[in-house]
Amino acid sequence: MPNEEDGPTVLVPVAYYGCPDYLRRAVDSVLGQSYPNVRVVVVNDADPQAPWPLLADIDDPRLWRVEFTRNSGAYFAISAVLLAARADYLLIQDADDWSEPGRVRVLLDALRRSGRGMAASAQKVHYADGRHYRDGSPRGTHIENSATRLHRAATEEYYMPCNHHGLFRTDYLRRLGGYYGGFRYSYDGLIMAASHALGEITYVEESLYNRLRRPFSLTTRPETANGSPARNAIDDTLAGLYRSLFAALHEDPAAAAHPHTHLLALLPDDDRRKLEAHAGQIAAFLREPSPAVRRVTG
């Protein structure tokens, strides 16, 4: 098993629900990184068709298996693992996507050189018909827009400056309040907008992440897709939280020390308690490597 001599630990929560055709590829792509010191925590988010048979033949002490008894969403799972584990960095990895072999090493080098809170990269977006484009654009132009947005000073306008599939310093991510603010989707946009306003993003223009656009995901399902009434309503709410943070930073730069007071303003107390309880149980599981599935209740 990797140790401190292999470099700082990179924590990789992988929240799973309803994508059995893709999970193994995602897990293999992380365990196969050229940077060895990763800890992969696969969380079955209460999918009744548990994914564990898909991973049964993986004998790797860097892999943990956690089962939620109630569905809570990917952001919640990421935050619970963040609170539970001791690690210097956290990598965002979706269960239906996959990483290039050098992704962790390149992002870690960029992040350590910059001294910032997170490192993002370009990505390739893959479609069901076999097409794939750099950052999802048929003309390959979206990546220039991402770079331009990041070089432009943040304003009170709310937008997502680049994709959120990157590497975070865990101390910075905890300063943001974690990855869960009470929302099932779109919250990553607020994380990235806030990080841009805080000047905490460094960007790598190499495509290191492969994102799958598949039917019936949260971003393609009609009721939650980009541009749907439900998503637009949530984005309007998140824009209000962002403007609150931006105004606070403009009035007092010291507000950068506690952005979570604005980002978590709408997080219910019951969710806070549930998050802490889940993190406590996961922390106990992570003390020793084990191929067993560990169940989180509550």
C-alpha positions, 0 to 999 in steps of 0.5 A: 500500500502507498505511504508518505514516501509516495507523496501526499495522499489523494482522496477519491470519492466515487459516488455510484447510482445507476450506471453499472456499465461504467463504474469499473472503467472509472475505478480502474482509471483511478487505481491505474494512475501514474501517481500511486498514493490514491485512496478510492472510496466507492459509495453506493448511494442506496442503489438497490442493484448494488455494484459490488459484484463489478468490483469483486475481483479487485484486490487493492488495499487502496479501494474501500467500499461503502454502502449508504442505506438512504439515497443522499446524492453525489455531493453529499457522498463527497462531503461525507468522505471529505469529513471522514478521511485524513488526506491532503487532496481530494479528486472529483471523479464521477462513476460514469467518467474516466481519467487519463493515466497521468491526471492526478500527477499533472494536476497535483504538480500544477496545484503545488506550483500555484499554491491555490486551492484547486486545479482544473483541466480541459476534458473530452466529452463523449457522446453515445454515438461515439463522437467526442469533443474537447470540452464538449464543443464540436468546434473545439472552442469551449476550452478557449472560453474557459481559459478566457473566463479564468483570466478575466476578473470575477464580477457579481455575474454568476457563471461556471468558469470551468468544469469542476472535475479537478483536484482540491486541497482538502483544507481549502475545500473544508473552508468552502464548507465541503461539497454539499450545500443542500442541493442535489445538482448544480452546486458544483457551479457555485463551488467553481464560481466561488473559487474563481472569485476567491482566486483559487483556481489554476488551470491545465489546458491538457485534456485529462478527464473523459466525461460521458454524456449518457441518457437519463443522467442528471444533466440529460434527463428532461426534468433536471437537464441544463435549461430545465425549469427545475435546474433554472430555479436552483441556478437562480438560488445559487446565483443569490448565494454567490452574489452574497459572497461576492459582495462580502469579499468586495466589502471586506477581503477578510471574508475570504477566510470563511466563505462557507458562511455564505455558501452553506446559508441554505443547508438545513440543520438536519442535513448537517447532522446527517452529514456528520453522522455519516462521516463518523461512520465512514471514518471508522471504516477507513482506519483499516483497508478491507475488501468488505462492504461497510454499511452506513446507516441513518 
